[in-house]
Amino acid sequence: MDLRGTQILFFVFWFLGIYAPTLFCANVQYDHRALVIDGKRRVLISGSIHYPRSTPEMWPDLIQKSKDGGLDVIETYVFWNLHEPVRGQYNFEGRNDLVKFVKAVAAAGLYVHLRIGPYACAEWNYGGFPLWLHFIPGIQFRTDNEPFKAEMQRFTAKIVDLMKQESLYASQGGPIILSQIENEYGNIDAHYGAAGKSYIKWAATMATSLDTGVPWVMCQQADAPDPVINTCNGFYCDQFTPNSNAKPKMWTENWTGWFLSFGGSVPSRPVEDLAFSVARFFQRGGTFQNYYMYHGGTNFGRTSGGPFIATSYDYDAPIDEYGIIRQPKWGHLKDVHKAIKLCEEALIATDPTITSPGTNLEVAVYKTGAVCAAFLANVDTTSDATVNFNGNSYHLPAWSVSILPDCKNVVLNTAKINSASMISSFTTESLKEDIGSLEASTSRWSWISEPVGISKADSFSRVGLLEQINTTADRSDYLWYSISIDNDDAGAQTVIHVESLGHALHAFINEKLAGSHAGNSEKAKLNVDIPITLVAGTNTIDLLSLTVGLQNYGEFFDTWGAGITGPVILKGLKNGSTLDLTSQKWTYQVGLKGEELGPSSGSSGQWNTESTLPKNQPLTWYKTNFDAPSGSNPVAIDFTGMGKGEAWVNGESIGRYWPTYVSSNAGCTNSCDYRGQYSSSKCHKNCGKPSQTRYHVPRSWLKPNGNTLVLFEERGGDPTQISFATKHIGSLCAHVSESHPSPLDLWNLDTETGRKVGPVLSLKCNDHKQVISSIKFASYGTPLGTCGKFNHGRCSSNKAMSIVQKACIGSSSCSLGVSTDTFGDPCQGVKKSLAVEVTCT
């Protein structure tokens, strides 16, 4: 391409990136069936991506993969505590650049649903509220309280004005077609009584008065005042009905999985069940559905809530934490979206006619004139069924929906996956020492010992025990509680009893670690007895209390508190006596000495490199310089060997790490049956193992060499065991039976020619630069197992491997008809399928 061509192409991309919002609609309304965009009802598929849980460099790829997956809309919360960390001081830079994110969505040609809240929940620290809000005199959160309403209105208006200034609302030609005020308040509003009811009316009036020109919604709010649309959140919303026949049936959160907690096993949701829930929603009159999450991302820094929400916010979403599509979830949902869009003309034209031809069977028909679409559902959790409809017979697996865009031919069944599966894996490599670093030439690691107890000039003393959040204002996870006592019994063996609101505790006696305890996501509070040994004379007791993300959900959650509130009692002293320390004079220190010095950036001049590296020592800062792993695959740091703490790469916090918190052995199964109601406790993996060992480091935070890694280790660990891992796709698989529908892309060919193409197995390398290099497994007949664990069944064609090799080796993609025409018939009268596993290089 010559220079002029390059300049023209640059201008086109610049124009799209900057001015794409002007290419959108100008009018968004709604009626009882759907959102109405520029006079036309629309069926819309949406997905949640939270801009601060990824990086600006990741946004375009995540958004494009969402579009390629069949999404029309990107939904995001707005995070008040990110944007206004100090009252009146705003931050819209870097990962907080909301305008840039909305424009990136617009540049891809997608709409935006902006959930301003400003309460978010979202497993986000303090539900998204800034901590300074807590200290406003007379304030009560989320109720008919004047100080709170004034602040909520001020911030909501700030965001609306920011969007208007950039012409980002659809009424201005921008991509934002919806906004949300409040969030899931209906789940808890009974606790607030009449004040809660009046607050919701005020919130609706306040939001609509901001004149955005687009509809407002409230999720989980059955009494949402007109014209605000009440919407549904949950694993299933097919039975949901809006509170007015003038409002459409909308689903703002279809939970694609569940969040991970430190100390918990890893949740997952089968795509067959997720697809079933989506199809059921549209079967029963829905026209707007959003996945929460479509990409979950990472809780960088101290943004995770809970408490005990892990740093990974992967959520088992269709696009994983690292930005890699998760198959077959992404692909099967893409097929579901295509199937639903084939029905759109019928869906928007009328309400469904719903009948039940048998127990646990349901047929919904959308018909107007010559246009007809049907959904056939079997909601039985164990038994397949046959349904007779319009003179034809249809087989329905248990817990599945078949979609018929012409009321005749099945384009998709939610339990039958045509999409390929992928096995992703991590390749581990040791930290590459930056040999160009002066420090690295003498010692790979340097360190600073964090003082035990009081070491900062801003410490203070109070009689009695202080609640932690009111004391720290969440400036740090850490609060020291320190006291000295006299003892005349040398070597006395006693016990210190500590009660705390949580979330975790390290107890030091005479600067030696005596014990550590942590709560969990089910019970943050601590009630512990720690054996200690006292010396004769003065003994120092230093209790380091720490938070692991602040509460983000529940009625009056801002009042729940944290820290050591007592009692604190020494038991088993001389002659069996006790000493209650609760009401004595304690000295307090907010945060760590190291936090004050700023070693997280690696710039402090106090790093020690001269003596032996301390290992398995509590309260230690570590630093090293390293080269980035080669290639472009996503990067993680494996913290196996460390205890608990926080890590920074080139000054950016990658979040809290806690590889020693192991989940329970109970609650996991070797296989997960998608049939039947899903819940957050179903289909867990990784029981009896650390909740999270690998922590995402965005590629954009890394330089080829000269990178700095800084850790603060609370409990003790060996930093020399830390390693890098890069994530890649190991195997690509598909398993398609003779009873599968034809590929969706061939639907028009089927209907236009009147002949069935039949099922097809298709494989495509994830990277367009790769080709299929080997066939690890191929069997046509009755193959068994899952991707990575396929086995030949009792019936298997001896031609399968050679046919698949000929069709696929050396190509970036291949397709094979799943029929005896392709492979011959190795076992007559038996239902057959084709299973293939390949690698791409």
Secondary structure, DSSP 4 states (H G I P E B T S, - for coil): --HHHHHHHHHHHHHHHHHGGGGS-S-EEE-SSSEEETTEEE-EEEEEE-GGGS-TTTHHHHHHHHHHTT-SEEEEE--HHHH-SBTTB---SGGG-HHHHHHHHHHTT-EEEEEEES---TTBGGGG--GGGGGSTT--TTSS-HHHHHHHHHHHHHHHHHHHHTT-BGGGTSSEEEEEES-SGGGTGGGGHHHHHHHHHHHHHHHHTT--SS-EEEET-TTPPTTSEEEEEES--TT---SSTTS--EEEEEESS---BTTSPBP---HHHHHHHHHHHHHTT--EEEEEEEE--B--TT-B-BTTB-SB--TT-SB-TTS-B-TTHHHHHHHHHHHHHHTHHHHTTSPPEEEEEETTEEEEEEEETTEEEEEEEE--SS--EEEEETTEEEEE-SSEEEEETTSSS--EETT---S-EEEEEEEEEE-EE-TT-TTTTT-SEEEEEPPSS--STT-EEEESPPPHHHHHTTS-SEEEEEEEEEE-STTEEEEEEEEESSSEEEEEETTEEEEEEE--SS---EEEEEEEEEPSEEEEEEEEEE-SS-B-SSTTGGGS--SEEEEEEEES-GGG--EE-TTSEEEEEES-HHHHH-GGGT--TT-B-SSPPP-S-SSEEEEEEEEPPSSSS-EEEE-TT--SEEEEETTEEEEEE-TT-BPPSSSB-SS----S---TTSSBB-TTSBS--EEEE-GGG--SS-EEEEEEESS---GGG-EEEEEEEEEEEEEEETTSPPPGGGHHHHHHH-S----EEEEE-SSTT--EEEEEEEEEES-BS-TT--B--S-B-TTHHHHHHHHHTT-SEEEEE-SHHHH--SSTTS--EEEEEEEE-
